[in-house]
Amino acid sequence: MASAAALNEVFGLFELDNDGNVRYSRSHNGGDYASTIGQNFFDLFSVQNSHDLRRRFKQFIESHVAANSFVFDCSHDESMVKARVVMTRAFRTDDYPPESIVMLDIRQSSY
């Protein structure tokens, strides 16, 4: 289970490939996220309902919409932390053909 302090370590901006692997990350609280590169975001996001966020990510990938945002309840221990999640579709154009990526911004929400 994740504590509220551990959840703060997950709040940030992440560039993910279509499988959820971290290509780039930046913390919202100044923490060092270099160790997340190459790992699956959903394995790092250790809350009781992480499978729900993974499901929404997969739905976003399959939908081909440009962006999606929602409030996500992060369940941990016996409490809940609300997070604002924004997913935006982008493309890496360094190679041909361009690679689809998702910019995932997750931060604590006040609502």
C-alpha atoms as an extended CHARMM CRD file, in Angstrom:
* protein
*
       111  EXT
         1         1  MET       CA              0.0000000000        0.0000000000        0.0000000000  PROA      1               0.0000000000
         2         2  ALA       CA              1.1350000000        3.5190000000       -0.6730000000  PROA      2               0.0000000000
         3         3  SER       CA              1.1490000000        6.2220000000        1.9580000000  PROA      3               0.0000000000
         4         4  ALA       CA              0.1430000000        9.8210000000        1.2150000000  PROA      4               0.0000000000
         5         5  ALA       CA              3.8550000000       10.6930000000        1.1580000000  PROA      5               0.0000000000
         6         6  ALA       CA              4.5220000000        7.8870000000       -1.3480000000  PROA      6               0.0000000000
         7         7  LEU       CA              1.7050000000        9.1900000000       -3.5590000000  PROA      7               0.0000000000
         8         8  ASN       CA              3.3750000000       12.5910000000       -3.6420000000  PROA      8               0.0000000000
         9         9  GLU       CA              6.3560000000       10.8200000000       -5.2040000000  PROA      9               0.0000000000
        10        10  VAL       CA              4.1660000000        9.6710000000       -8.1180000000  PROA      10              0.0000000000
        11        11  PHE       CA              2.6030000000       13.0440000000       -8.8740000000  PROA      11              0.0000000000
        12        12  GLY       CA              4.3400000000       14.5020000000      -11.8920000000  PROA      12              0.0000000000
        13        13  LEU       CA              4.5470000000       14.6830000000      -15.6580000000  PROA      13              0.0000000000
        14        14  PHE       CA              5.3200000000       11.4520000000      -17.4870000000  PROA      14              0.0000000000
        15        15  GLU       CA              5.9210000000       10.6340000000      -21.1370000000  PROA      15              0.0000000000
        16        16  LEU       CA              4.7200000000        7.0730000000      -21.6930000000  PROA      16              0.0000000000
        17        17  ASP       CA              4.8270000000        4.7560000000      -24.6640000000  PROA      17              0.0000000000
        18        18  ASN       CA              1.6380000000        2.8790000000      -25.5750000000  PROA      18              0.0000000000
        19        19  ASP       CA              2.5680000000        0.0610000000      -23.1610000000  PROA      19              0.0000000000
        20        20  GLY       CA              2.9100000000        2.4760000000      -20.2220000000  PROA      20              0.0000000000
        21        21  ASN       CA              6.7110000000        2.4740000000      -20.0760000000  PROA      21              0.0000000000
        22        22  VAL       CA              8.2130000000        5.7550000000      -18.8470000000  PROA      22              0.0000000000
        23        23  ARG       CA             10.2500000000        7.5800000000      -21.5050000000  PROA      23              0.0000000000
        24        24  TYR       CA             10.5580000000       10.8870000000      -19.5970000000  PROA      24              0.0000000000
        25        25  SER       CA              9.4650000000       12.0280000000      -16.1530000000  PROA      25              0.0000000000
        26        26  ARG       CA              9.4610000000       15.1830000000      -14.0930000000  PROA      26              0.0000000000
        27        27  SER       CA              8.2680000000       15.5460000000      -10.5190000000  PROA      27              0.0000000000
        28        28  HSD       CA              5.8320000000       18.2310000000       -9.4290000000  PROA      28              0.0000000000
        29        29  ASN       CA              7.5550000000       18.3770000000       -6.0310000000  PROA      29              0.0000000000
        30        30  GLY       CA             11.1930000000       18.5800000000       -7.1140000000  PROA      30              0.0000000000
        31        31  GLY       CA             11.9710000000       14.8940000000       -6.5140000000  PROA      31              0.0000000000
        32        32  ASP       CA             14.3670000000       12.9220000000       -8.7100000000  PROA      32              0.0000000000
        33        33  TYR       CA             12.4660000000       10.6670000000      -11.1190000000  PROA      33              0.0000000000
        34        34  ALA       CA             15.4490000000        9.4770000000      -13.1870000000  PROA      34              0.0000000000
        35        35  SER       CA             15.0310000000        5.9410000000      -11.8140000000  PROA      35              0.0000000000
        36        36  THR       CA             11.5550000000        5.6750000000      -13.3810000000  PROA      36              0.0000000000
        37        37  ILE       CA             12.8670000000        5.8140000000      -16.9720000000  PROA      37              0.0000000000
        38        38  GLY       CA             12.3030000000        2.4700000000      -18.6900000000  PROA      38              0.0000000000
        39        39  GLN       CA              9.9460000000        1.1570000000      -16.0100000000  PROA      39              0.0000000000
        40        40  ASN       CA              6.2310000000        0.6200000000      -16.3920000000  PROA      40              0.0000000000
        41        41  PHE       CA              4.3740000000        3.5480000000      -14.8100000000  PROA      41              0.0000000000
        42        42  PHE       CA              1.5540000000        1.3300000000      -13.5900000000  PROA      42              0.0000000000
        43        43  ASP       CA              3.9700000000       -0.9080000000      -11.6950000000  PROA      43              0.0000000000
        44        44  LEU       CA              5.3120000000        2.2260000000       -9.9610000000  PROA      44              0.0000000000
        45        45  PHE       CA              1.8640000000        3.6720000000       -9.2050000000  PROA      45              0.0000000000
        46        46  SER       CA              1.2450000000        1.5140000000       -6.1430000000  PROA      46              0.0000000000
        47        47  VAL       CA             -2.2750000000        2.2210000000       -4.9550000000  PROA      47              0.0000000000
        48        48  GLN       CA             -5.0400000000       -0.2860000000       -4.3450000000  PROA      48              0.0000000000
        49        49  ASN       CA             -6.9340000000        0.7170000000       -7.4960000000  PROA      49              0.0000000000
        50        50  SER       CA             -4.0040000000        1.1880000000       -9.9010000000  PROA      50              0.0000000000
        51        51  HSD       CA             -5.6970000000       -1.2930000000      -12.2580000000  PROA      51              0.0000000000
        52        52  ASP       CA             -8.4570000000        1.2980000000      -12.7890000000  PROA      52              0.0000000000
        53        53  LEU       CA             -5.9560000000        3.9090000000      -13.9720000000  PROA      53              0.0000000000
        54        54  ARG       CA             -4.2580000000        1.3180000000      -16.2180000000  PROA      54              0.0000000000
        55        55  ARG       CA             -7.6840000000        0.4670000000      -17.7240000000  PROA      55              0.0000000000
        56        56  ARG       CA             -8.4010000000        4.1500000000      -18.4200000000  PROA      56              0.0000000000
        57        57  PHE       CA             -4.9490000000        4.5190000000      -20.0150000000  PROA      57              0.0000000000
        58        58  LYS       CA             -5.6140000000        1.5260000000      -22.3130000000  PROA      58              0.0000000000
        59        59  GLN       CA             -9.0230000000        2.9420000000      -23.2450000000  PROA      59              0.0000000000
        60        60  PHE       CA             -7.3390000000        6.2420000000      -24.1010000000  PROA      60              0.0000000000
        61        61  ILE       CA             -4.7730000000        4.4650000000      -26.3130000000  PROA      61              0.0000000000
        62        62  GLU       CA             -7.5100000000        2.5620000000      -28.1500000000  PROA      62              0.0000000000
        63        63  SER       CA             -9.8060000000        5.5980000000      -28.5370000000  PROA      63              0.0000000000
        64        64  HSD       CA             -7.3900000000        7.7500000000      -30.5720000000  PROA      64              0.0000000000
        65        65  VAL       CA             -8.8290000000       10.9250000000      -28.9830000000  PROA      65              0.0000000000
        66        66  ALA       CA             -6.3850000000       13.8150000000      -28.5900000000  PROA      66              0.0000000000
        67        67  ALA       CA             -6.8140000000       14.4070000000      -24.8440000000  PROA      67              0.0000000000
        68        68  ASN       CA             -8.6980000000       13.2680000000      -21.7730000000  PROA      68              0.0000000000
        69        69  SER       CA             -8.8440000000       14.5370000000      -18.2050000000  PROA      69              0.0000000000
        70        70  PHE       CA            -10.5780000000       13.2370000000      -15.1030000000  PROA      70              0.0000000000
        71        71  VAL       CA            -10.3890000000       13.1080000000      -11.3190000000  PROA      71              0.0000000000
        72        72  PHE       CA             -9.0300000000        9.8030000000      -10.0460000000  PROA      72              0.0000000000
        73        73  ASP       CA             -9.4600000000        8.5830000000       -6.4570000000  PROA      73              0.0000000000
        74        74  CYS       CA             -6.1580000000        7.0700000000       -5.3060000000  PROA      74              0.0000000000
        75        75  SER       CA             -7.0630000000        4.4830000000       -2.6550000000  PROA      75              0.0000000000
        76        76  HSD       CA             -4.3760000000        3.7570000000       -0.1170000000  PROA      76              0.0000000000
        77        77  ASP       CA             -4.5560000000        2.2720000000        3.3530000000  PROA      77              0.0000000000
        78        78  GLU       CA             -7.9410000000        3.4140000000        4.6340000000  PROA      78              0.0000000000
        79        79  SER       CA             -7.9620000000        6.8140000000        2.9710000000  PROA      79              0.0000000000
        80        80  MET       CA             -8.3710000000        8.3910000000       -0.4350000000  PROA      80              0.0000000000
        81        81  VAL       CA             -6.3560000000       11.0760000000       -2.2510000000  PROA      81              0.0000000000
        82        82  LYS       CA             -7.9970000000       12.7590000000       -5.2180000000  PROA      82              0.0000000000
        83        83  ALA       CA             -5.7670000000       13.2740000000       -8.2280000000  PROA      83              0.0000000000
        84        84  ARG       CA             -6.3160000000       15.2430000000      -11.4330000000  PROA      84              0.0000000000
        85        85  VAL       CA             -5.1590000000       13.1480000000      -14.3880000000  PROA      85              0.0000000000
        86        86  VAL       CA             -4.6120000000       14.6370000000      -17.8570000000  PROA      86              0.0000000000
        87        87  MET       CA             -3.6320000000       12.4210000000      -20.7920000000  PROA      87              0.0000000000
        88        88  THR       CA             -2.5390000000       14.0640000000      -24.0430000000  PROA      88              0.0000000000
        89        89  ARG       CA             -1.5840000000       12.2420000000      -27.2190000000  PROA      89              0.0000000000
        90        90  ALA       CA              1.6630000000       13.2470000000      -28.9040000000  PROA      90              0.0000000000
        91        91  PHE       CA              4.1380000000       11.8210000000      -31.4070000000  PROA      91              0.0000000000
        92        92  ARG       CA              7.9070000000       11.4110000000      -31.3700000000  PROA      92              0.0000000000
        93        93  THR       CA              9.0580000000       12.4000000000      -34.8230000000  PROA      93              0.0000000000
        94        94  ASP       CA             12.7720000000       11.6010000000      -34.4370000000  PROA      94              0.0000000000
        95        95  ASP       CA             12.2580000000        8.3430000000      -36.3200000000  PROA      95              0.0000000000
        96        96  TYR       CA             10.0770000000        7.2560000000      -39.1750000000  PROA      96              0.0000000000
        97        97  PRO       CA              7.2940000000        6.3640000000      -38.7800000000  PROA      97              0.0000000000
        98        98  PRO       CA              6.4630000000        8.7160000000      -35.8830000000  PROA      98              0.0000000000
        99        99  GLU       CA              5.9640000000        6.9260000000      -32.5600000000  PROA      99              0.0000000000
       100       100  SER       CA              2.7740000000        7.5660000000      -30.5830000000  PROA      100             0.0000000000
       101       101  ILE       CA              3.3250000000        8.6320000000      -26.9700000000  PROA      101             0.0000000000
       102       102  VAL       CA              1.0830000000        9.8210000000      -24.1500000000  PROA      102             0.0000000000
       103       103  MET       CA              1.8620000000       12.7430000000      -21.8800000000  PROA      103             0.0000000000
       104       104  LEU       CA              0.3990000000       11.8260000000      -18.4850000000  PROA      104             0.0000000000
       105       105  ASP       CA              0.1260000000       14.6210000000      -15.9320000000  PROA      105             0.0000000000
       106       106  ILE       CA             -0.9970000000       13.4940000000      -12.4950000000  PROA      106             0.0000000000
       107       107  ARG       CA             -1.2540000000       15.8530000000       -9.5460000000  PROA      107             0.0000000000
       108       108  GLN       CA             -3.1670000000       16.1060000000       -6.3020000000  PROA      108             0.0000000000
       109       109  SER       CA             -6.5850000000       17.6300000000       -6.8310000000  PROA      109             0.0000000000
       110       110  SER       CA             -8.5700000000       19.8520000000       -4.5110000000  PROA      110             0.0000000000
       111       111  TYR       CA            -11.8890000000       18.4930000000       -5.7720000000  PROA      111             0.0000000000
